[in-house]
Amino acid sequence: MKVKEVSELTGVSIRTLHHYDDIGLLVPDQVTEAGYRLYSDENLADLQQVLFFRELGFSLKHIKELLSSPTFKRLEALELQRDMLVQKKSQLERMLATIDRTIQSEKGENIMTNEEKFKGFDFAKNPYEEEAKARWGKKAVEQTNSQFTKEIQEDMNRIYYKLADIRHLEADSIEAQEAIEEWFLLLNRIGSYSLDAFKGLGEMYVADERFTKNIDQFGEGLARFMRDAMNVYVDQQ
């Protein structure tokens, strides 16, 4: 399948698929003489693994490390991912119950204890990552973790400076959109940002003076420029 067909099938944008190829996470089995990427059924199975792991909060760097492990087994991973998603579903159900009770409390229909207000929240270490370490190589994942924070910070600063250098351009310019896409992809290495969440974050860059002050240290007006570029990026997807 060509990259456009894979994008239409999976809902993953063409730009994201290109990014996965560039970082060696999902490299198509073939590339034609004309430069077209051709994805095999094996590639699609790997992409499914990427999406499952992303849903469970794994970074792209971690996923690449796991998929390239010589001890990685897809069936075993699917069984583990199912267990993880069941656990996640259970936690979400507890949080939904907490929200419902909190709404009732706000309406004066019941009284909640302080303990009840925080049922379902869990800020412990990612249990899914711990399980993955145990199954597919603790050392490999921990090596990735030790480098992750430093590399992310360096990448963030690099993109800030790049955007600061072009903040005099229009937000919909090619240069601005290419740089802001790098920002979107970087944020999705750290967490999971939908397009709506990305747009909302951009608004916060301007609405919250703490964000504005931090971003504008790279260049006056950068926060507003990033907000505008993020809006354009989302609208064009």
Secondary structure, 3 states (H helix, E strand, C coil): CEHHHHHHHHCCCHHHHHHHHHCCCCCCCEECCCCCEECCHHHHHHHHHHHHHHHCCCCHHHHHHHHCCCCCCHHHHHHHHHHHHHHHHHHHHHHHHHHHHHHHHHCCCCCCCCCHHHCCCCCCCCHHHHHHHHHHCHHHHHHHHHHHHHHHHHHHHHHHHHHHHCCCCCCCCHHHHHHHHHHHHHHHHHCCCCHHHHHHHHHHHHHCHHHHHHHHCCCCCHHHHHHHHHHHHHHHC
